Amino acid sequence: MADLLERVKKNLILEHDQDDALLQSFIAAATSYAEKYQHVADGFYAENPMPATTEQAVTMLASHFYESRDGSTGGFFADSVPAGQQVWDTVNMLLRLDRNWKI
């Protein structure tokens, strides 16, 4: 989780530690989303390595949560709702690459 925290902070261009606890909660939520989307067990990535594509998706989603923490539709992209939707589309596309497809 520490590696993901540093990666998310770099993605957000954050140099302070004041929001680390908040970022960790967003990383946990994004990781949980990834596990559900990929049809793997809860806590799977606590025990198993996270593929690079999944790590990128978690980084993007946690960053989006941080930028949208005021409850707006798009966070950084508040002036363009479709741009905010593009984050979700990209995250889901990345997560699909490592998805455990079930019938």
The 8 nearest C-alpha neighbors of each residue, nearest first, counted from 0:
[[1, 3, 2, 4, 23, 26, 45, 27],
 [2, 0, 4, 3, 5, 6, 23, 7],
 [3, 1, 5, 4, 0, 6, 7, 8],
 [4, 2, 6, 0, 1, 5, 7, 58],
 [3, 5, 1, 7, 2, 6, 0, 8],
 [6, 4, 8, 2, 3, 7, 9, 1],
 [5, 7, 3, 9, 4, 8, 10, 2],
 [8, 6, 10, 4, 58, 9, 5, 3],
 [9, 7, 13, 11, 5, 10, 6, 12],
 [10, 8, 12, 6, 11, 7, 5, 13],
 [9, 11, 7, 8, 12, 6, 62, 58],
 [10, 12, 8, 9, 13, 7, 62, 66],
 [11, 13, 9, 10, 8, 14, 7, 15],
 [14, 12, 8, 11, 15, 9, 10, 16],
 [13, 15, 12, 16, 8, 9, 11, 17],
 [16, 14, 17, 13, 18, 19, 8, 12],
 [17, 15, 19, 18, 14, 13, 20, 8],
 [16, 18, 15, 19, 20, 21, 14, 13],
 [17, 19, 21, 16, 20, 22, 15, 23],
 [18, 20, 22, 16, 21, 17, 23, 4],
 [21, 19, 23, 22, 18, 24, 17, 16],
 [20, 22, 24, 18, 19, 23, 25, 65],
 [21, 23, 19, 25, 24, 20, 18, 26],
 [24, 22, 26, 20, 25, 21, 19, 27],
 [23, 25, 27, 21, 22, 26, 28, 20],
 [24, 26, 61, 22, 28, 27, 23, 29],
 [27, 25, 23, 29, 61, 24, 28, 30],
 [26, 28, 24, 30, 25, 29, 23, 31],
 [29, 27, 25, 31, 26, 30, 32, 24],
 [30, 28, 32, 26, 57, 31, 27, 61],
 [31, 29, 33, 27, 32, 28, 57, 26],
 [30, 32, 28, 34, 33, 29, 27, 35],
 [31, 33, 29, 35, 30, 34, 36, 28],
 [34, 32, 30, 36, 31, 35, 37, 29],
 [35, 33, 31, 37, 39, 32, 36, 38],
 [36, 34, 38, 32, 37, 33, 31, 39],
 [37, 35, 33, 34, 38, 32, 94, 98],
 [36, 38, 98, 34, 35, 99, 39, 33],
 [39, 37, 35, 36, 99, 34, 98, 40],
 [38, 40, 34, 37, 35, 43, 41, 99],
 [41, 39, 43, 42, 34, 38, 35, 44],
 [40, 42, 43, 34, 39, 31, 35, 44],
 [41, 43, 45, 44, 40, 46, 31, 34],
 [44, 42, 40, 45, 41, 46, 47, 39],
 [45, 43, 47, 46, 42, 49, 48, 30],
 [44, 46, 42, 43, 47, 48, 0, 49],
 [45, 47, 44, 43, 42, 48, 49, 41],
 [48, 46, 44, 45, 43, 49, 42, 50],
 [49, 47, 44, 50, 46, 45, 43, 51],
 [48, 50, 44, 54, 53, 47, 51, 52],
 [51, 49, 53, 52, 54, 48, 97, 55],
 [52, 50, 54, 53, 55, 49, 56, 48],
 [53, 51, 55, 54, 50, 93, 56, 94],
 [52, 54, 56, 50, 55, 51, 94, 57],
 [55, 53, 51, 57, 52, 56, 49, 58],
 [54, 56, 58, 52, 53, 57, 59, 51],
 [55, 57, 90, 53, 59, 58, 54, 93],
 [58, 56, 60, 54, 29, 59, 55, 61],
 [59, 57, 55, 61, 7, 56, 60, 62],
 [58, 60, 62, 56, 57, 61, 63, 55],
 [59, 61, 63, 57, 62, 58, 29, 56],
 [62, 60, 25, 64, 26, 58, 63, 59],
 [63, 61, 65, 59, 60, 64, 58, 66],
 [62, 64, 60, 66, 65, 61, 67, 59],
 [63, 65, 61, 67, 62, 66, 68, 60],
 [66, 64, 62, 68, 63, 67, 61, 22],
 [65, 67, 74, 63, 64, 75, 68, 62],
 [74, 68, 66, 64, 65, 69, 70, 71],
 [69, 67, 65, 70, 66, 64, 74, 71],
 [68, 70, 67, 71, 74, 66, 65, 72],
 [71, 69, 68, 67, 72, 74, 73, 64],
 [72, 70, 69, 73, 74, 67, 77, 68],
 [71, 73, 74, 77, 80, 70, 83, 67],
 [72, 74, 77, 83, 76, 80, 71, 75],
 [67, 75, 73, 66, 77, 76, 71, 72],
 [74, 76, 77, 66, 73, 67, 63, 83],
 [75, 77, 73, 74, 79, 78, 83, 82],
 [78, 76, 73, 74, 79, 75, 80, 72],
 [77, 79, 76, 80, 73, 75, 82, 74],
 [80, 78, 76, 82, 77, 81, 83, 73],
 [79, 81, 83, 82, 73, 77, 84, 72],
 [82, 80, 84, 83, 79, 85, 73, 76],
 [83, 81, 85, 84, 80, 79, 76, 86],
 [84, 82, 73, 80, 85, 81, 86, 76],
 [85, 83, 81, 87, 86, 82, 88, 80],
 [84, 86, 88, 82, 83, 87, 89, 81],
 [87, 85, 89, 84, 83, 88, 90, 82],
 [88, 86, 90, 84, 85, 89, 91, 83],
 [87, 89, 85, 91, 86, 90, 92, 84],
 [88, 90, 92, 86, 87, 91, 85, 93],
 [91, 89, 56, 87, 93, 92, 88, 86],
 [92, 90, 94, 88, 93, 89, 95, 87],
 [91, 93, 89, 95, 90, 94, 88, 96],
 [94, 92, 90, 91, 95, 96, 52, 56],
 [93, 95, 91, 96, 92, 53, 97, 90],
 [96, 94, 98, 92, 93, 97, 91, 37],
 [95, 97, 94, 93, 98, 92, 52, 53],
 [98, 96, 95, 94, 99, 37, 53, 50],
 [99, 97, 37, 95, 100, 96, 94, 38],
 [98, 100, 37, 38, 101, 97, 39, 95],
 [101, 99, 98, 102, 38, 37, 95, 97],
 [102, 100, 99, 38, 98, 37, 39, 36],
 [101, 100, 99, 38, 98, 37, 39, 36]]
